[in-house]
């Protein structure tokens, strides 16, 4: 939990223990909780802004790379996306058919934003839990003093807290994420042979390296061959596929790429399937 948020929650608990009547006022408790909630929201907004900036930076890096490779079509595509993003500040949809390298950047940023949203939800739930505990202590203290109206008001505040849209939405979001994660097959579970064959066949074939035009033959026996590679060590190597992560191995050097589609591999190198 964020340090400032933790301090605000702790102050609630300490106020109950100290017997400070002003600090024990229900409205002051509500304010401390709302301040902490606002801080969580502000932190999340800043995190999303930072992730968005990495997309822009990634596009600029990609622009330099394709320009250095002399790839006119990709350079035009990246420049067009830079211009569009500067105006809209939104990620392109798959329907817009961005080039594979741009799509890889988009998916990376969207994954990080999803994680940020889940972190925000966890912080909200943790804060609400601590707030409820502090209110319970205050409710019990008021009850012991015979302040029944005050204790009842605190009890009602706890009921309202449990049903707030912010808290229920946070819980629903994490429950949905947990359910989706459970549906994903465990990495330790061996996939059926038929599924393994499908995964292998998705990269087996002849590919062209986009910046040099070099042809690479990814074979089903786990080898990759490029007789006309400019560097000798790239003429023959091995490959390993883990989900959508493809690794080419040459004398200890590893080239990592991602299977963006049936016809595109992106990463340190970019391959297009040769037809």
C-alpha positions, 0 to 999 in steps of 0.5 A, a space after each residue: 500500500 502507498 506510504 501516504 495511504 498507509 499513514 492515513 489509515 493508521 491515523 484512524 486506528 491511532 485516533 481510536 486508541 488515543 481516545 481523542 474525541 475530535 479525531 473520533 468524530 465520524 466525519 473526520 474518519 470519512 474525510 481521512 478515508 476519502 483523502 486516501 481514496 483520492 490519492 489512490 485515484 491520482 496515483 493510478 492516473 499518473 501511472 496510466 499517463 506514464 505508460 501512455 508516454 512509453 507508447 509514444 517513446 516506443 513509436 519514436 524508437 521504431 521510427 528510427 529503426 525502420 528509417 535506418 533499415 530504409 523501409 519506406 512503407 513502415 516509416 510512413 505507417 509509423 509516422 502516420 500513427 505518431 501523428 494520429 496518437 498525438 491528436 487522439 491520445 488513444 491506442 489504435 484498434 486491431 481493426 485499424 490494422 496497424 503494422 505488426 511492430 506497432 501492434 506489439 507496442 499497443 499490446 504491451 502498453 495495454 497489458 501494463 494498463 490492465 495491471 495498473 487497473 488491478 493494482 488500483 482495485 487491490 489498493 481500494 479493497 485494502 484501504 476499505 478493509 482498514 477503514 472498516 476495522 477502524 470504524 468497528 473499533 470506534 463503534 465498539 468504543 462508542 457502545 461501551 460509553 453508552 453513546 448508542 446514537 453515535 455507535 448506530 451512525 457508525 454502524 450505518 457508515 460501515 454498511 454504506 461502505 460495503 455497498 459503495 460502487 467504488 468498492 464493489 466495482 474493485 471486487 468485481 474487477 479482481 474476481 473477473 481477472 482471477 476467473 480469467 487467470 484460472 481458465 488459462 492452462 498452467 505452464 506445468 501442464 503438458 499440452 495434448 500432442 495435437 495442440 503442440 503440433 498446432 503451435 509448432 506449425 504456426 511458425 514452421 515455414 519460410 520467412 523473410 527478415 524485413 530489413 535485409 531480405 534474408 530468407 530463414 527456413 524454420 523447420 519442424 525438426 527444431 532447426 532454423 537455416 539461412 544459407 545466405 545470411 550475411 553473418 556466418 553464425 546465422 546460417 544455421 541454428 535452433 529455435 524454441 517456441 513457448 506460447 507466442 515467444 519464439 527464440 532463435 539460438 545461435 552459438 549461445 546468442 538468443 534472438 527473441 521474437 513474438 508471434 504477432 500473427 500467422 504471418 508476422 514475427 516481431 521483436 529484435 528481428 522482424 520476420 514476414 512469412 514468405 509466400 
